[in-house]
Amino acid sequence: MEKDYSDALTLKTGDIMSKLVASASPDMPVMKAVSIMCVQKIRRIPVVQGNKLMGIISLGDVHKAIFANSLKGS
């Protein structure tokens, strides 16, 4: 098992990155982004505008936003 870890030390990020990446635009409805994450079975997706990375959204971000919004309504 130690050999497996030492072999991993020589890997580059490009060797193991995902090549097909789902993304969201800044103006995409949050629930559409959540749907993409559920269908792709991923927990976060990059937010891009054109060719520029604007940020990343995670399921945790969505949960926090829903929770914060529900507190405002109380």
All heavy atoms as TSV, in Angstrom:
chain	resi	resn	atom	element	x	y	z
A	1	MET	N	N	0.813	-1.191	0.000
A	1	MET	CA	C	0.000	0.000	0.000
A	1	MET	C	C	0.867	1.270	0.000
A	1	MET	O	O	0.518	2.252	-0.636
A	1	MET	CB	C	-0.936	-0.009	1.203
A	1	MET	CG	C	-1.926	1.092	1.219
A	1	MET	SD	S	-3.042	0.866	2.611
A	1	MET	CE	C	-4.414	1.798	2.051
A	2	GLU	N	N	1.992	1.252	0.685
A	2	GLU	CA	C	2.882	2.412	0.715
A	2	GLU	C	C	3.374	2.758	-0.681
A	2	GLU	O	O	3.509	3.930	-1.017
A	2	GLU	CB	C	4.067	2.151	1.644
A	2	GLU	CG	C	3.702	2.170	3.105
A	2	GLU	CD	C	4.885	1.859	3.998
A	2	GLU	OE1	O	6.043	2.016	3.564
A	2	GLU	OE2	O	4.639	1.463	5.146
A	3	LYS	N	N	3.612	1.734	-1.518
A	3	LYS	CA	C	4.068	1.977	-2.885
A	3	LYS	C	C	3.013	2.749	-3.669
A	3	LYS	O	O	3.350	3.648	-4.445
A	3	LYS	CB	C	4.396	0.662	-3.599
A	3	LYS	CG	C	4.925	0.875	-5.009
A	3	LYS	CD	C	5.147	-0.444	-5.730
A	3	LYS	CE	C	5.646	-0.300	-7.136
A	3	LYS	NZ	N	5.202	0.824	-7.907
A	4	ASP	N	N	1.736	2.413	-3.447
A	4	ASP	CA	C	0.668	3.129	-4.142
A	4	ASP	C	C	0.706	4.620	-3.811
A	4	ASP	O	O	0.499	5.467	-4.682
A	4	ASP	CB	C	-0.700	2.552	-3.775
A	4	ASP	CG	C	-0.889	1.137	-4.298
A	4	ASP	OD1	O	-0.240	0.767	-5.291
A	4	ASP	OD2	O	-1.688	0.397	-3.695
A	5	TYR	N	N	0.960	4.932	-2.548
A	5	TYR	CA	C	1.033	6.342	-2.149
A	5	TYR	C	C	2.271	7.012	-2.738
A	5	TYR	O	O	2.211	8.150	-3.188
A	5	TYR	CB	C	1.025	6.493	-0.629
A	5	TYR	CG	C	-0.339	6.307	-0.033
A	5	TYR	CD1	C	-0.636	5.197	0.747
A	5	TYR	CD2	C	-1.332	7.250	-0.251
A	5	TYR	CE1	C	-1.899	5.031	1.289
A	5	TYR	CE2	C	-2.606	7.091	0.283
A	5	TYR	CZ	C	-2.872	5.974	1.059
A	5	TYR	OH	O	-4.124	5.817	1.598
A	6	SER	N	N	3.397	6.330	-2.752
A	6	SER	CA	C	4.601	6.949	-3.299
A	6	SER	C	C	4.465	7.157	-4.803
A	6	SER	O	O	4.971	8.132	-5.339
A	6	SER	CB	C	5.851	6.125	-2.966
A	6	SER	OG	O	5.781	4.851	-3.580
A	7	ASP	N	N	3.754	6.255	-5.494
A	7	ASP	CA	C	3.499	6.455	-6.925
A	7	ASP	C	C	2.645	7.696	-7.155
A	7	ASP	O	O	2.825	8.404	-8.143
A	7	ASP	CB	C	2.791	5.236	-7.532
A	7	ASP	CG	C	3.701	4.024	-7.645
A	7	ASP	OD1	O	4.943	4.180	-7.516
A	7	ASP	OD2	O	3.173	2.921	-7.863
A	8	ALA	N	N	1.721	7.965	-6.251
A	8	ALA	CA	C	0.838	9.119	-6.390
A	8	ALA	C	C	1.603	10.431	-6.254
A	8	ALA	O	O	1.180	11.465	-6.788
A	8	ALA	CB	C	-0.282	9.048	-5.368
A	9	LEU	N	N	2.724	10.424	-5.566
A	9	LEU	CA	C	3.499	11.648	-5.371
A	9	LEU	C	C	4.066	12.191	-6.671
A	9	LEU	O	O	4.360	13.379	-6.776
A	9	LEU	CB	C	4.636	11.403	-4.374
A	9	LEU	CG	C	4.202	11.062	-2.945
A	9	LEU	CD1	C	5.415	10.745	-2.090
A	9	LEU	CD2	C	3.406	12.213	-2.345
A	10	THR	N	N	4.200	11.361	-7.678
A	10	THR	CA	C	4.753	11.808	-8.956
A	10	THR	C	C	3.670	12.276	-9.933
A	10	THR	O	O	3.987	12.803	-10.985
A	10	THR	CB	C	5.561	10.672	-9.625
A	10	THR	OG1	O	4.691	9.570	-9.888
A	10	THR	CG2	C	6.710	10.224	-8.740
A	11	LEU	N	N	2.395	12.085	-9.565
A	11	LEU	CA	C	1.312	12.498	-10.450
A	11	LEU	C	C	1.206	14.014	-10.494
A	11	LEU	O	O	1.502	14.710	-9.526
A	11	LEU	CB	C	-0.022	11.933	-9.954
A	11	LEU	CG	C	-0.217	10.427	-10.057
A	11	LEU	CD1	C	-1.508	10.019	-9.348
A	11	LEU	CD2	C	-0.257	9.993	-11.517
A	12	LYS	N	N	0.753	14.518	-11.610
A	12	LYS	CA	C	0.437	15.942	-11.780
A	12	LYS	C	C	-1.079	16.088	-11.743
A	12	LYS	O	O	-1.821	15.139	-12.011
A	12	LYS	CB	C	0.964	16.458	-13.121
A	12	LYS	CG	C	2.440	16.219	-13.329
A	12	LYS	CD	C	3.249	17.146	-12.465
A	12	LYS	CE	C	4.712	17.003	-12.818
A	12	LYS	NZ	N	5.584	16.892	-11.717
A	13	THR	N	N	-1.558	17.269	-11.439
A	13	THR	CA	C	-3.006	17.472	-11.363
A	13	THR	C	C	-3.689	17.137	-12.682
A	13	THR	O	O	-4.793	16.602	-12.702
A	13	THR	CB	C	-3.349	18.915	-10.949
A	13	THR	OG1	O	-2.689	19.820	-11.820
A	13	THR	CG2	C	-2.936	19.171	-9.515
A	14	GLY	N	N	-3.034	17.432	-13.789
A	14	GLY	CA	C	-3.596	17.125	-15.109
A	14	GLY	C	C	-3.761	15.633	-15.354
A	14	GLY	O	O	-4.580	15.231	-16.176
A	15	ASP	N	N	-2.993	14.825	-14.631
A	15	ASP	CA	C	-3.097	13.372	-14.782
A	15	ASP	C	C	-4.395	12.828	-14.200
A	15	ASP	O	O	-4.875	11.782	-14.636
A	15	ASP	CB	C	-1.920	12.663	-14.087
A	15	ASP	CG	C	-0.577	12.997	-14.699
A	15	ASP	OD1	O	-0.530	13.305	-15.914
A	15	ASP	OD2	O	0.435	12.963	-13.959
A	16	ILE	N	N	-4.937	13.498	-13.207
A	16	ILE	CA	C	-6.107	12.942	-12.508
A	16	ILE	C	C	-7.344	13.838	-12.556
A	16	ILE	O	O	-8.374	13.492	-12.005
A	16	ILE	CB	C	-5.762	12.610	-11.036
A	16	ILE	CG1	C	-5.325	13.858	-10.273
A	16	ILE	CG2	C	-4.686	11.529	-10.973
A	16	ILE	CD1	C	-5.145	13.637	-8.777
A	17	MET	N	N	-7.241	14.988	-13.231
A	17	MET	CA	C	-8.379	15.909	-13.265
A	17	MET	C	C	-9.537	15.356	-14.076
A	17	MET	O	O	-9.367	14.479	-14.913
A	17	MET	CB	C	-7.952	17.252	-13.864
A	17	MET	CG	C	-7.662	17.184	-15.339
A	17	MET	SD	S	-7.151	18.797	-15.943
A	17	MET	CE	C	-7.004	18.410	-17.688
A	18	SER	N	N	-10.721	15.866	-13.797
A	18	SER	CA	C	-11.894	15.553	-14.604
A	18	SER	C	C	-11.813	16.368	-15.883
A	18	SER	O	O	-11.559	17.572	-15.843
A	18	SER	CB	C	-13.181	15.929	-13.863
A	18	SER	OG	O	-13.287	15.198	-12.676
A	19	LYS	N	N	-12.024	15.718	-17.007
A	19	LYS	CA	C	-11.926	16.423	-18.280
A	19	LYS	C	C	-13.279	16.945	-18.759
A	19	LYS	O	O	-13.349	17.953	-19.444
A	19	LYS	CB	C	-11.290	15.523	-19.324
A	19	LYS	CG	C	-9.806	15.262	-19.000
A	19	LYS	CD	C	-9.191	14.245	-19.915
A	19	LYS	CE	C	-7.733	14.001	-19.607
A	19	LYS	NZ	N	-7.418	13.510	-18.306
A	20	LEU	N	N	-14.347	16.290	-18.382
A	20	LEU	CA	C	-15.693	16.758	-18.703
A	20	LEU	C	C	-16.249	17.419	-17.451
A	20	LEU	O	O	-16.556	16.753	-16.469
A	20	LEU	CB	C	-16.580	15.600	-19.151
A	20	LEU	CG	C	-16.147	14.871	-20.418
A	20	LEU	CD1	C	-17.046	13.671	-20.687
A	20	LEU	CD2	C	-16.172	15.824	-21.611
A	21	VAL	N	N	-16.367	18.737	-17.497
A	21	VAL	CA	C	-16.750	19.493	-16.316
A	21	VAL	C	C	-18.098	20.177	-16.537
A	21	VAL	O	O	-18.273	20.899	-17.513
A	21	VAL	CB	C	-15.680	20.556	-15.983
A	21	VAL	CG1	C	-16.074	21.361	-14.759
A	21	VAL	CG2	C	-14.328	19.901	-15.779
A	22	ALA	N	N	-19.031	19.931	-15.631
A	22	ALA	CA	C	-20.296	20.652	-15.641
A	22	ALA	C	C	-20.026	22.017	-15.029
A	22	ALA	O	O	-19.201	22.161	-14.124
A	22	ALA	CB	C	-21.339	19.897	-14.817
A	23	SER	N	N	-20.713	23.050	-15.522
A	23	SER	CA	C	-20.522	24.380	-14.966
A	23	SER	C	C	-21.844	25.131	-14.942
A	23	SER	O	O	-22.817	24.717	-15.566
A	23	SER	CB	C	-19.490	25.166	-15.777
A	23	SER	OG	O	-19.954	25.383	-17.093
A	24	ALA	N	N	-21.846	26.218	-14.208
A	24	ALA	CA	C	-23.019	27.083	-14.108
A	24	ALA	C	C	-22.598	28.493	-14.500
A	24	ALA	O	O	-21.425	28.845	-14.403
A	24	ALA	CB	C	-23.557	27.078	-12.681
A	25	SER	N	N	-23.566	29.281	-14.937
A	25	SER	CA	C	-23.303	30.693	-15.204
A	25	SER	C	C	-23.768	31.494	-13.989
A	25	SER	O	O	-24.594	31.012	-13.205
A	25	SER	CB	C	-24.047	31.144	-16.459
A	25	SER	OG	O	-25.441	31.061	-16.257
A	26	PRO	N	N	-23.262	32.712	-13.795
A	26	PRO	CA	C	-23.653	33.502	-12.626
A	26	PRO	C	C	-25.147	33.797	-12.552
A	26	PRO	O	O	-25.685	33.982	-11.460
A	26	PRO	CB	C	-22.859	34.802	-12.783
A	26	PRO	CG	C	-21.730	34.470	-13.683
A	26	PRO	CD	C	-22.222	33.380	-14.591
A	27	ASP	N	N	-25.826	33.825	-13.695
A	27	ASP	CA	C	-27.257	34.137	-13.683
A	27	ASP	C	C	-28.157	32.898	-13.732
A	27	ASP	O	O	-29.372	33.022	-13.816
A	27	ASP	CB	C	-27.605	35.091	-14.831
A	27	ASP	CG	C	-27.270	34.520	-16.205
A	27	ASP	OD1	O	-26.520	33.524	-16.273
A	27	ASP	OD2	O	-27.749	35.077	-17.206
A	28	MET	N	N	-27.573	31.720	-13.641
A	28	MET	CA	C	-28.354	30.476	-13.643
A	28	MET	C	C	-29.149	30.368	-12.335
A	28	MET	O	O	-28.601	30.637	-11.257
A	28	MET	CB	C	-27.428	29.258	-13.777
A	28	MET	CG	C	-28.135	27.921	-13.734
A	28	MET	SD	S	-26.973	26.531	-13.813
A	28	MET	CE	C	-26.547	26.582	-15.535
A	29	PRO	N	N	-30.409	29.988	-12.396
A	29	PRO	CA	C	-31.163	29.766	-11.156
A	29	PRO	C	C	-30.482	28.700	-10.286
A	29	PRO	O	O	-29.967	27.698	-10.804
A	29	PRO	CB	C	-32.529	29.284	-11.643
A	29	PRO	CG	C	-32.640	29.804	-13.042
A	29	PRO	CD	C	-31.243	29.783	-13.584
A	30	VAL	N	N	-30.458	28.940	-9.001
A	30	VAL	CA	C	-29.779	28.028	-8.071
A	30	VAL	C	C	-30.304	26.603	-8.198
A	30	VAL	O	O	-29.526	25.648	-8.188
A	30	VAL	CB	C	-29.917	28.539	-6.621
A	30	VAL	CG1	C	-29.436	27.500	-5.624
A	30	VAL	CG2	C	-29.150	29.832	-6.441
A	31	MET	N	N	-31.621	26.440	-8.321
A	31	MET	CA	C	-32.171	25.085	-8.375
A	31	MET	C	C	-31.744	24.351	-9.642
A	31	MET	O	O	-31.646	23.130	-9.643
A	31	MET	CB	C	-33.692	25.110	-8.226
A	31	MET	CG	C	-34.141	25.545	-6.831
A	31	MET	SD	S	-33.269	24.725	-5.454
A	31	MET	CE	C	-33.860	23.063	-5.640
A	32	LYS	N	N	-31.461	25.075	-10.725
A	32	LYS	CA	C	-30.943	24.416	-11.924
A	32	LYS	C	C	-29.528	23.906	-11.659
A	32	LYS	O	O	-29.174	22.797	-12.046
A	32	LYS	CB	C	-30.960	25.360	-13.127
A	32	LYS	CG	C	-30.490	24.673	-14.384
A	32	LYS	CD	C	-30.751	25.470	-15.636
A	32	LYS	CE	C	-30.286	24.641	-16.836
A	32	LYS	NZ	N	-30.574	25.279	-18.085
A	33	ALA	N	N	-28.720	24.707	-10.976
A	33	ALA	CA	C	-27.373	24.267	-10.606
A	33	ALA	C	C	-27.433	23.045	-9.694
A	33	ALA	O	O	-26.666	22.094	-9.864
A	33	ALA	CB	C	-26.611	25.408	-9.935
A	34	VAL	N	N	-28.363	23.054	-8.750
A	34	VAL	CA	C	-28.551	21.898	-7.860
A	34	VAL	C	C	-28.952	20.673	-8.672
A	34	VAL	O	O	-28.452	19.568	-8.428
A	34	VAL	CB	C	-29.593	22.206	-6.766
A	34	VAL	CG1	C	-29.976	20.950	-6.002
A	34	VAL	CG2	C	-29.078	23.269	-5.823
A	35	SER	N	N	-29.832	20.857	-9.642
A	35	SER	CA	C	-30.247	19.739	-10.497
A	35	SER	C	C	-29.055	19.144	-11.235
A	35	SER	O	O	-28.916	17.925	-11.324
A	35	SER	CB	C	-31.290	20.197	-11.520
A	35	SER	OG	O	-32.478	20.568	-10.875
A	36	ILE	N	N	-28.185	20.007	-11.757
A	36	ILE	CA	C	-26.985	19.525	-12.455
A	36	ILE	C	C	-26.129	18.705	-11.500
A	36	ILE	O	O	-25.656	17.619	-11.838
A	36	ILE	CB	C	-26.181	20.709	-13.034
A	36	ILE	CG1	C	-26.955	21.374	-14.173
A	36	ILE	CG2	C	-24.804	20.245	-13.512
A	36	ILE	CD1	C	-26.371	22.699	-14.635
A	37	MET	N	N	-25.942	19.221	-10.282
A	37	MET	CA	C	-25.123	18.498	-9.302
A	37	MET	C	C	-25.729	17.137	-8.971
A	37	MET	O	O	-25.008	16.141	-8.870
A	37	MET	CB	C	-24.933	19.336	-8.040
A	37	MET	CG	C	-23.997	20.503	-8.227
A	37	MET	SD	S	-23.619	21.362	-6.676
A	37	MET	CE	C	-24.776	22.731	-6.795
A	38	CYS	N	N	-27.047	17.085	-8.836
A	38	CYS	CA	C	-27.712	15.820	-8.504
A	38	CYS	C	C	-27.584	14.820	-9.648
A	38	CYS	O	O	-27.234	13.656	-9.422
A	38	CYS	CB	C	-29.184	16.057	-8.174
A	38	CYS	SG	S	-29.434	16.880	-6.596
A	39	VAL	N	N	-27.830	15.278	-10.864
A	39	VAL	CA	C	-27.753	14.384	-12.026
A	39	VAL	C	C	-26.320	13.874	-12.223
A	39	VAL	O	O	-26.100	12.695	-12.487
A	39	VAL	CB	C	-28.257	15.096	-13.299
A	39	VAL	CG1	C	-27.914	14.310	-14.553
A	39	VAL	CG2	C	-29.763	15.326	-13.222
A	40	GLN	N	N	-25.348	14.772	-12.064
A	40	GLN	CA	C	-23.935	14.393	-12.265
A	40	GLN	C	C	-23.319	13.710	-11.037
A	40	GLN	O	O	-22.177	13.263	-11.096
A	40	GLN	CB	C	-23.115	15.640	-12.614
A	40	GLN	CG	C	-23.547	16.335	-13.882
A	40	GLN	CD	C	-23.189	15.555	-15.114
A	40	GLN	OE1	O	-22.157	14.886	-15.165
A	40	GLN	NE2	N	-24.042	15.613	-16.114
A	41	LYS	N	N	-24.075	13.690	-9.936
A	41	LYS	CA	C	-23.599	13.109	-8.671
A	41	LYS	C	C	-22.294	13.764	-8.213
A	41	LYS	O	O	-21.304	13.104	-7.895
A	41	LYS	CB	C	-23.434	11.595	-8.795
A	41	LYS	CG	C	-24.748	10.904	-9.053
A	41	LYS	CD	C	-24.594	9.399	-9.108
A	41	LYS	CE	C	-25.978	8.819	-9.252
A	41	LYS	NZ	N	-26.099	7.752	-10.161
A	42	ILE	N	N	-22.336	15.110	-8.210
A	42	ILE	CA	C	-21.205	15.901	-7.737
A	42	ILE	C	C	-21.705	16.877	-6.684
A	42	ILE	O	O	-22.891	17.157	-6.593
A	42	ILE	CB	C	-20.513	16.657	-8.895
A	42	ILE	CG1	C	-21.527	17.499	-9.685
A	42	ILE	CG2	C	-19.785	15.677	-9.817
A	42	ILE	CD1	C	-20.942	18.319	-10.819
A	43	ARG	N	N	-20.806	17.400	-5.873
A	43	ARG	CA	C	-21.209	18.267	-4.763
A	43	ARG	C	C	-20.892	19.736	-5.006
A	43	ARG	O	O	-21.281	20.595	-4.236
A	43	ARG	CB	C	-20.537	17.802	-3.473
A	43	ARG	CG	C	-20.949	16.384	-3.094
A	43	ARG	CD	C	-20.449	15.992	-1.728
A	43	ARG	NE	N	-20.837	16.912	-0.678
A	43	ARG	CZ	C	-22.027	16.929	-0.064
A	43	ARG	NH1	N	-22.951	16.078	-0.424
A	43	ARG	NH2	N	-22.274	17.802	0.885
A	44	ARG	N	N	-20.151	20.027	-6.074
A	44	ARG	CA	C	-19.831	21.425	-6.386
A	44	ARG	C	C	-19.562	21.574	-7.872
A	44	ARG	O	O	-19.133	20.623	-8.516
A	44	ARG	CB	C	-18.638	21.920	-5.565
A	44	ARG	CG	C	-17.400	21.100	-5.720
A	44	ARG	CD	C	-16.331	21.393	-4.686
A	44	ARG	NE	N	-16.747	21.281	-3.319
A	44	ARG	CZ	C	-16.812	20.149	-2.619
A	44	ARG	NH1	N	-16.466	19.017	-3.175
A	44	ARG	NH2	N	-17.210	20.150	-1.367
A	45	ILE	N	N	-19.830	22.787	-8.385
A	45	ILE	CA	C	-19.541	23.066	-9.790
A	45	ILE	C	C	-18.970	24.480	-9.917
A	45	ILE	O	O	-19.313	25.366	-9.133
A	45	ILE	CB	C	-20.777	22.904	-10.715
A	45	ILE	CG1	C	-21.933	23.787	-10.290
A	45	ILE	CG2	C	-21.204	21.463	-10.814
A	45	ILE	CD1	C	-23.104	23.758	-11.251
A	46	PRO	N	N	-18.089	24.657	-10.895
A	46	PRO	CA	C	-17.550	25.995	-11.124
A	46	PRO	C	C	-18.609	26.906	-11.740
A	46	PRO	O	O	-19.475	26.450	-12.484
A	46	PRO	CB	C	-16.391	25.761	-12.092
A	46	PRO	CG	C	-16.664	24.452	-12.739
A	46	PRO	CD	C	-17.491	23.658	-11.779
A	47	VAL	N	N	-18.517	28.170	-11.409
A	47	VAL	CA	C	-19.376	29.190	-12.007
A	47	VAL	C	C	-18.495	29.972	-12.980
A	47	VAL	O	O	-17.467	30.526	-12.578
A	47	VAL	CB	C	-19.970	30.127	-10.931
A	47	VAL	CG1	C	-20.831	31.196	-11.574
A	47	VAL	CG2	C	-20.770	29.320	-9.909
A	48	VAL	N	N	-18.873	29.951	-14.255
A	48	VAL	CA	C	-18.057	30.590	-15.285
A	48	VAL	C	C	-18.887	31.582	-16.084
A	48	VAL	O	O	-20.092	31.415	-16.255
A	48	VAL	CB	C	-17.417	29.551	-16.235
A	48	VAL	CG1	C	-16.460	28.644	-15.502
A	48	VAL	CG2	C	-18.467	28.724	-16.946
A	49	GLN	N	N	-18.209	32.614	-16.558
A	49	GLN	CA	C	-18.837	33.583	-17.458
A	49	GLN	C	C	-17.873	33.724	-18.630
A	49	GLN	O	O	-16.745	34.198	-18.462
A	49	GLN	CB	C	-19.045	34.920	-16.758
A	49	GLN	CG	C	-19.860	35.887	-17.558
A	49	GLN	CD	C	-20.344	37.037	-16.690
A	49	GLN	OE1	O	-19.690	37.445	-15.737
A	49	GLN	NE2	N	-21.501	37.556	-17.034
A	50	GLY	N	N	-18.336	33.252	-19.801
A	50	GLY	CA	C	-17.432	33.182	-20.942
A	50	GLY	C	C	-16.342	32.173	-20.633
A	50	GLY	O	O	-16.625	31.044	-20.255
A	51	ASN	N	N	-15.103	32.596	-20.735
A	51	ASN	CA	C	-13.976	31.722	-20.407
A	51	ASN	C	C	-13.375	32.023	-19.042
A	51	ASN	O	O	-12.308	31.524	-18.712
A	51	ASN	CB	C	-12.882	31.840	-21.478
A	51	ASN	CG	C	-13.307	31.221	-22.782
A	51	ASN	OD1	O	-14.059	30.253	-22.805
A	51	ASN	ND2	N	-12.843	31.780	-23.883
A	52	LYS	N	N	-14.057	32.851	-18.244
A	52	LYS	CA	C	-13.503	33.270	-16.957
A	52	LYS	C	C	-14.183	32.556	-15.798
A	52	LYS	O	O	-15.413	32.549	-15.691
A	52	LYS	CB	C	-13.658	34.773	-16.794
A	52	LYS	CG	C	-13.006	35.291	-15.534
A	52	LYS	CD	C	-13.047	36.793	-15.445
A	52	LYS	CE	C	-12.364	37.206	-14.150
A	52	LYS	NZ	N	-12.457	38.626	-13.928
A	53	LEU	N	N	-13.370	31.979	-14.930
A	53	LEU	CA	C	-13.873	31.359	-13.706
A	53	LEU	C	C	-14.259	32.460	-12.732
A	53	LEU	O	O	-13.443	33.308	-12.365
A	53	LEU	CB	C	-12.803	30.460	-13.081
A	53	LEU	CG	C	-13.164	29.804	-11.757
A	53	LEU	CD1	C	-14.317	28.826	-11.941
A	53	LEU	CD2	C	-11.945	29.089	-11.179
A	54	MET	N	N	-15.521	32.459	-12.326
A	54	MET	CA	C	-16.021	33.477	-11.414
A	54	MET	C	C	-16.016	32.979	-9.966
A	54	MET	O	O	-15.931	33.763	-9.037
A	54	MET	CB	C	-17.447	33.883	-11.800
A	54	MET	CG	C	-17.599	34.350	-13.237
A	54	MET	SD	S	-16.586	35.769	-13.657
A	54	MET	CE	C	-17.414	37.053	-12.771
A	55	GLY	N	N	-16.159	31.670	-9.786
A	55	GLY	CA	C	-16.220	31.095	-8.447
A	55	GLY	C	C	-16.659	29.651	-8.524
A	55	GLY	O	O	-16.554	29.008	-9.560
A	56	ILE	N	N	-17.158	29.165	-7.412
A	56	ILE	CA	C	-17.622	27.783	-7.324
A	56	ILE	C	C	-18.837	27.768	-6.404
A	56	ILE	O	O	-18.917	28.570	-5.468
A	56	ILE	CB	C	-16.499	26.845	-6.827
A	56	ILE	CG1	C	-16.876	25.388	-6.993
A	56	ILE	CG2	C	-16.097	27.158	-5.395
A	56	ILE	CD1	C	-15.703	24.443	-6.895
A	57	ILE	N	N	-19.784	26.904	-6.691
A	57	ILE	CA	C	-20.956	26.757	-5.827
A	57	ILE	C	C	-21.025	25.300	-5.381
A	57	ILE	O	O	-20.777	24.385	-6.165
A	57	ILE	CB	C	-22.262	27.198	-6.527
A	57	ILE	CG1	C	-23.435	27.166	-5.546
A	57	ILE	CG2	C	-22.540	26.384	-7.768
A	57	ILE	CD1	C	-24.693	27.830	-6.078
A	58	SER	N	N	-21.326	25.115	-4.111
A	58	SER	CA	C	-21.425	23.767	-3.560
A	58	SER	C	C	-22.820	23.547	-2.985
A	58	SER	O	O	-23.563	24.504	-2.747
A	58	SER	CB	C	-20.382	23.563	-2.458
A	58	SER	OG	O	-20.720	24.329	-1.317
A	59	LEU	N	N	-23.138	22.290	-2.748
A	59	LEU	CA	C	-24.416	21.993	-2.095
A	59	LEU	C	C	-24.474	22.646	-0.719
A	59	LEU	O	O	-25.524	23.109	-0.276
A	59	LEU	CB	C	-24.622	20.487	-1.989
A	59	LEU	CG	C	-24.884	19.762	-3.311
A	59	LEU	CD1	C	-24.974	18.254	-3.089
A	59	LEU	CD2	C	-26.144	20.275	-3.977
A	60	GLY	N	N	-23.321	22.715	-0.047
A	60	GLY	CA	C	-23.265	23.386	1.252
A	60	GLY	C	C	-23.625	24.859	1.146
A	60	GLY	O	O	-24.312	25.402	2.014
A	61	ASP	N	N	-23.165	25.516	0.073
A	61	ASP	CA	C	-23.515	26.927	-0.146
A	61	ASP	C	C	-25.021	27.080	-0.295
A	61	ASP	O	O	-25.618	28.020	0.238
A	61	ASP	CB	C	-22.839	27.464	-1.414
A	61	ASP	CG	C	-21.330	27.521	-1.322
A	61	ASP	OD1	O	-20.795	27.705	-0.213
A	61	ASP	OD2	O	-20.685	27.375	-2.381
A	62	VAL	N	N	-25.624	26.156	-1.031
A	62	VAL	CA	C	-27.075	26.209	-1.250
A	62	VAL	C	C	-27.805	26.010	0.071
A	62	VAL	O	O	-28.737	26.753	0.396
A	62	VAL	CB	C	-27.513	25.167	-2.300
A	62	VAL	CG1	C	-29.029	25.134	-2.441
A	62	VAL	CG2	C	-26.846	25.447	-3.645
A	63	HIS	N	N	-27.372	25.024	0.859
A	63	HIS	CA	C	-28.007	24.777	2.154
A	63	HIS	C	C	-27.898	25.998	3.062
A	63	HIS	O	O	-28.868	26.382	3.725
A	63	HIS	CB	C	-27.391	23.567	2.843
A	63	HIS	CG	C	-27.725	22.278	2.177
A	63	HIS	ND1	N	-26.859	21.223	2.139
A	63	HIS	CD2	C	-28.818	21.878	1.483
A	63	HIS	CE1	C	-27.414	20.225	1.470
A	63	HIS	NE2	N	-28.591	20.604	1.061
A	64	LYS	N	N	-26.720	26.635	3.080
A	64	LYS	CA	C	-26.530	27.832	3.906
A	64	LYS	C	C	-27.470	28.945	3.459
A	64	LYS	O	O	-28.060	29.644	4.291
A	64	LYS	CB	C	-25.085	28.317	3.821
A	64	LYS	CG	C	-24.105	27.487	4.594
A	64	LYS	CD	C	-22.718	28.092	4.444
A	64	LYS	CE	C	-21.677	27.010	4.554
A	64	LYS	NZ	N	-20.331	27.480	4.213
A	65	ALA	N	N	-27.601	29.137	2.140
A	65	ALA	CA	C	-28.468	30.193	1.616
A	65	ALA	C	C	-29.921	29.938	1.978
A	65	ALA	O	O	-30.647	30.861	2.373
A	65	ALA	CB	C	-28.307	30.307	0.099
A	66	ILE	N	N	-30.356	28.699	1.858
A	66	ILE	CA	C	-31.743	28.349	2.212
A	66	ILE	C	C	-31.973	28.592	3.699
A	66	ILE	O	O	-32.981	29.167	4.105
A	66	ILE	CB	C	-32.066	26.894	1.818
A	66	ILE	CG1	C	-32.094	26.765	0.286
A	66	ILE	CG2	C	-33.376	26.428	2.428
A	66	ILE	CD1	C	-32.135	25.328	-0.217
A	67	PHE	N	N	-31.026	28.155	4.517
A	67	PHE	CA	C	-31.151	28.329	5.970
A	67	PHE	C	C	-31.186	29.802	6.343
A	67	PHE	O	O	-32.037	30.245	7.117
A	67	PHE	CB	C	-29.992	27.611	6.672
A	67	PHE	CG	C	-30.079	27.664	8.166
A	67	PHE	CD1	C	-31.036	26.928	8.840
A	67	PHE	CD2	C	-29.188	28.439	8.900
A	67	PHE	CE1	C	-31.121	26.962	10.228
A	67	PHE	CE2	C	-29.273	28.484	10.282
A	67	PHE	CZ	C	-30.229	27.749	10.944
A	68	ALA	N	N	-30.270	30.594	5.755
A	68	ALA	CA	C	-30.230	32.029	6.046
A	68	ALA	C	C	-31.522	32.706	5.606
A	68	ALA	O	O	-32.042	33.568	6.310
A	68	ALA	CB	C	-29.028	32.662	5.360
A	69	ASN	N	N	-32.029	32.304	4.452
A	69	ASN	CA	C	-33.272	32.889	3.929
A	69	ASN	C	C	-34.460	32.532	4.826
A	69	ASN	O	O	-35.331	33.357	5.065
A	69	ASN	CB	C	-33.500	32.423	2.495
A	69	ASN	CG	C	-34.532	33.258	1.777
A	69	ASN	OD1	O	-34.601	34.463	1.982
A	69	ASN	ND2	N	-35.322	32.629	0.946
A	70	SER	N	N	-34.482	31.302	5.337
A	70	SER	CA	C	-35.596	30.895	6.197
A	70	SER	C	C	-35.553	31.640	7.535
A	70	SER	O	O	-36.593	31.916	8.132
A	70	SER	CB	C	-35.592	29.383	6.418
A	70	SER	OG	O	-34.532	28.992	7.248
A	71	LEU	N	N	-34.350	32.002	8.003
A	71	LEU	CA	C	-34.233	32.769	9.248
A	71	LEU	C	C	-34.753	34.191	9.064
A	71	LEU	O	O	-35.342	34.759	9.976
A	71	LEU	CB	C	-32.789	32.811	9.728
A	71	LEU	CG	C	-32.243	31.519	10.308
A	71	LEU	CD1	C	-30.776	31.681	10.687
A	71	LEU	CD2	C	-33.037	31.065	11.514
A	72	LYS	N	N	-34.550	34.755	7.857
A	72	LYS	CA	C	-35.025	36.101	7.582
A	72	LYS	C	C	-36.555	36.145	7.570
A	72	LYS	O	O	-37.143	37.130	7.989
A	72	LYS	CB	C	-34.527	36.589	6.215
A	72	LYS	CG	C	-33.105	37.056	6.232
A	72	LYS	CD	C	-32.805	37.785	4.943
A	72	LYS	CE	C	-31.823	36.994	4.132
A	72	LYS	NZ	N	-31.503	37.607	2.858
A	73	GLY	N	N	-37.169	35.043	7.118
A	73	GLY	CA	C	-38.619	34.993	7.015
A	73	GLY	C	C	-39.322	34.777	8.343
A	73	GLY	O	O	-40.508	34.980	8.480
A	74	SER	N	N	-38.568	34.361	9.364
A	74	SER	CA	C	-39.184	34.073	10.675
A	74	SER	C	C	-39.436	35.312	11.484
A	74	SER	O	O	-38.823	36.278	11.450
A	74	SER	CB	C	-38.272	33.145	11.486
A	74	SER	OG	O	-38.105	31.932	10.819
